[in-house]
Amino acid sequence: MSPPPDTGRAFDPVPAGHPDTHMYVGTLSFDLLLGDVRSLKEKRSVVRPIVAELQRKYAVSAAEVDHMDLHRRAVIGLALVSGDAGHLSDVLDRCERLVAGRPEVELLSVRRRFHGEDD
């Protein structure tokens, strides 16, 4: 099957709304209490490696998103898009275990959101 004539739009072999098209978006936000941290510079040295490891190991978008001016608190947010709800849930679980297992932070709370086709 050859692609349709160039209409200026991207070629999509599966029409929108077709039953085989699925997209799921998952987000996590981690509210963290940092250990023996006395400055924002020390805070960065704790938070940046966590964000980098999440990005590297799980290919998620991650960043520090709140409490930027507090040196003992941080909120890290992450997002992931997948065509498979099971895969998405598995990756979010792994991310949560990674952060919860870090000895230099105390995980105060986790907020998980899952958005599917019907949202």
Buried (B, 14 or more C-beta within 10 A) or exposed (E): EEEEEEEEEEEEEEEEEEEEEEEBBBBBBBBBEBEEBEEEEBBBEBBEEBBEBBBEEBEBEBEBEEBEEEBBBBBBBBBBEBEEBEEBBEBBEEBBEBBEEBEBBEBEEBEEEEBEEEE
